[in-house]
Amino acid sequence: MGVSRLPGMAVLLTAGAVALAGCGTAAPGPPPQVPSASVTAASPAGAQAGPAATTPATTPAATDPVAAPRKTLKLGAKGKAVTWVQRRLTELGYRPGRADGRYGGTTLAAVWAFQKVNGITPTSTIAKRTWDALESPKAPKVLVPRGRSTRAEVNLSKQIMVLYVGGKPALITHISSGSGVPYCETTVWQGKEQRFCGSATTPTGDYRTTWRTSGWHKSYLGELYNPIFFNGGIAFHGALSVPLHPASHGCVRLPMNVAEELPGKLGKGVPVHVRGRFRGL
């Protein structure tokens, strides 16, 4: 069928169908046709070993801010209170986008991530509990306390990803992982119509980042933006839709602004630890 066997992923060829648990690439390494110029170089922090992470689960990532505006904000809000939220989230390691005072989709994804880390049911409304947490925030739960100082941790239960650099959270983001819903899709791949089936899961385990490519990467299950692969055909990648529930074919979807930044921070050979199981937020 012209589809390579993927490490750690079941591949079954039966009656013209390909069954696999990937999310959109049929090769465990860069395809020959991808020019070297399209592959993002690994960052210097890359796979370098370092001391174990020491970030306490309850220690905020930044100094205490000035008093929060405490004005109830809904999606679409504008003004100084929104700017305060955007700047505070950025201080804490989240990625709300530019501090422009406009509460749009990019800021919403960062608000969701912050709320989930702080035990708040994610919502688009910023009210008392979220304001309280912004003044006295928690750090993300460390999944691998003795992990390398530079590593990525994917929490499937919370649907967040944390990138640690120097043992401290450097980037915290909302994600959407594999839906767990079996699928079968027919598409034209490698010049002929093929049928792909799988379980749409994001396996837990310990992995390392492998190859990547810049921009939109066409796969047999859709388009991946700035993908960074870490488990066969499973990758971190930007997506136009990153809902609160797991919705991918197995990859870890990221907000587009995070996918723009991540390749410059997450090098090749960096440990990726996937833990947990989604049971609802």
N, C-alpha and C positions, 0 to 999 in steps of 0.2 A: 504493500500500500504506500510505500515511500515514507513511512513514518518511523523514526528511530525509537528504540526502546529507551525510556526515560528512567534514570536511577531513582529507586525508591517509589516508583509509580507503576501500578499494574497496567500492562498493555496487552489487550487480547484482540486478536484478529479473527473475527468470525463473520461469515456470510456478508463480507463487504463492509462490515462496521468496525470502527476502531474504538475500543473502550479504554478510557484512561481517566486519571484523576488530576489532570493538569488544568491550566487556565488559559492556554493560548499560544504555546510554542511547541513545535514537534522535534526540537533538537536540544540536547543537553549542553551544547556549547554554541559559539557564534557560527551562523551559517556561512559558507564560503563566499556568498555573494555580498555579505555586509562589508563595506570598505572599512579599513582600519580607522579612517578619519571620523567615522560615526561612533566609535567606541570611546566612552568617557574614561579618561585616565583615572587611576585610583588616587585617592587623596593621600597625602603624606601620613595621616593618622592611620590609614588602611588597616592592615592586619597586625600592627605592632602589638606585642604583648605589653601588659602593664599591670599595675596593682589591682587587686580585686576591688569591686565597687564598694564604696562605703557610705553612699547616700542613705540616710535614715528615711524610713517610709513616711515620717511625719514632719520632715524638715523642709520649709519652703525653699524655692530655688532663688529667691531674691530678697532684698531687704524689705521691711514693712513699708507700705506705701502711705501717702497722705490719705485722709479719710475719703472713702468711696462716695460718689455722688448720691447713690441710693435712690435713683429715679428709675421707676419701672420702665424697662426698655423692651420693645417688641421689634421683630424683624421689619426692616424698612426705616427704623428710627434714624435721626440725624442729630448731630450736635456734640457739645463738649463732653457729655456723659459717655457717649459712644467712643470718643477719642480716648478717654480715660481707660475704658475697658480694653481697647486695642493696645494701648501702651503697657498696661499692667499684664495682659496675657503674654505679650512679647517678652517682658522682663522675666516671666516665669518659664519660658521655653516653648510656649505655644506659638502658632503661626496664624494670626488673625488677618494678615495682609497689612497694607499700608495704613497708618493711623490717620485716616482721612475723615473720621467722624461719620461714616456711613455704615450702617449695620446691614450688610449684605451676606451673601452665601459664604464667602470666604471667612468672614468673621464668625458666622454661625458654626461652621465646622470646628473652629478653635474653641468656641463656647461649649459645644458638645463635649469635646475632649476634656476640657477643664472640669465640667460638671461630672463626667464619669469618674475622673480621678478622685474627685472630692465627694463621691457617694451621693450625688444629686441626680435624680432621674433627668436625663437630657431633654431639654425643651428650648424653644427659640426665645422664650421670655426670660429676661434677666431681672430677677426680683430678690427678695430678702435673703434667701439661702445662698444664692450665687454671690450677692454682694458680700455677705459674711465671709464666704470662702475666699473671695478675692482679697479680703483684708487679712485673713489668716489661712493661707492655702496649705494643702497637703502636697507632698511630693508623690509621684507614682509609686505603687508597690513594686519593690525590686523582685523580679522573678528568679534571677540567678545571682544570689549574693556574692558568690565567689567567681563571678564571670570576669572576662577580660575588661580592662578599663574602657576600651572602645568596642562597643557591641550594640546590636539592635535586639530589643525584646518586644515580641508581639504577644499581647494579652488578648486571647480570643474571647475570654469571658467579658471583658470590658470593651472590646473592640477599639483598642488603642495600640499605638506603637511608640516606643521610647528609644531614641538613639542616645546612648551614653558615650561621652567623650571625656577622657581623663577621670572616669569613674563618676561623673555627674551628668544628670539629664541635660542634653544640649538641644534636643528637639522632641516635642511631645505632640502627637497628632491623632486625630480620629481616623479610623480605617473601616473598611468593609471587607470581610474575608469570605471564604467559600460558603455558599448557601446550604450545602448538605443535601440539596435536592437533586435526585438523578436527572440527567438530561440526555437527549439524543438530538443532534443537529446535523443537517445536511448542508454542505457548502462546497464550493469549488476550491480545491487546495492542491498545489503542485500540478496544475493543469488539468485536473479531472475532478469530477464530482465524488465526494467522499462523505461518509456518515461517521460522526464522532459521538461517542457516548461516554459518560463518566458519572461520578458521584458528587462532583463540585465540592470537594473537601479541601481544607487547608490543614495538612498533617502537622501534629505537634512533633517536636524534636529539636535537635541541635544541628545547625547547618552553617554554611559559610557563603558569602556572596561570591558569585562567579562572573559570568559575562553580563554585559549591558549594551544598550545602544541608545542613541539620542533621538529625540523626537518621537513621532508616531511609528510604532512597529506593528505591522499587520500580521496577525496570527490566524489560525484556523477557527478561533472562537471570538474574534473581534480585534479591536485596536487597543494597543497598550502604549501609554505615553511615558517616555524615559524609563523603560523597564530595567530593573536591576534584579537578576535571577539569583536565587539562593537554594533552591531545591528542585533540580531537574527543570521542568517547565513552569515552576511556580516562582513568581516575581513580585516585588514591590513595583507598583506603577501608578501613574496618574490616570484618573478617570473623570468623565464629566458627571457621573452619578456615583455618589458615595453615601448611600442611605444609612440610617441608624441600625438597620438589621444586616446580617451577612447576606450578600447578594451576588458574589462573584462565582466564577467557575472553579475557584481554588486559589487564585492570586490574592494579594493584599492590595486592595484599592486605596489610593491616597487622594486627598484634595489636590487639584492641579498646581496650586502654588507650592505645596510641599514637594510634589514631584519635580518641580523646577529646581528646588534647592538641594534635595537629597543627594543627587549624584556628586556634588562637590564636597559632601561631608561623609558619605559612606563609601569607602574604598573597596577594592577587591580583596577577598579572603577574610573579611570581617565576620566574626561569629554572629549568627542570627539564631535566637532562641524563641521557639514558638510554644506557648503554654496555654492551658485552659480549655474551656468548652463553653460556647455561647448558650445560655439558658434564658435569655431575655434580659432587658435592662430595667 
